[in-house]
Amino acid sequence: MSYNAKNYTEQGGDKTVIGGTLEILEGAQVKGLPSATPAANQADSTASDVEGLVADFNSLLAKLKAAGLMAADSE
């Protein structure tokens, strides 16, 4: 009988493969990952017409792009 592990570290330790679920418990630390920057707050829309709603939505998109949570527009 053979066993294929879903999670393993390759010979030499340069690569670890996670094929199952990685659970990070409270209090644990993960080092070396880039930190996420939250987007600026977008107030609830009070738009009373389509133009106002479009302006609010475009403001939300701009904040997501500025925070790096959405790709910027292509030129």
Secondary structure, 3 states (H helix, E strand, C coil): CCCCCCEEECCCCCCEEECCCCCCCCCCCCCCCCCCCCCCCCCCCCCCCHHHHHHHHHHHHHHHHHCCCCCCCCC
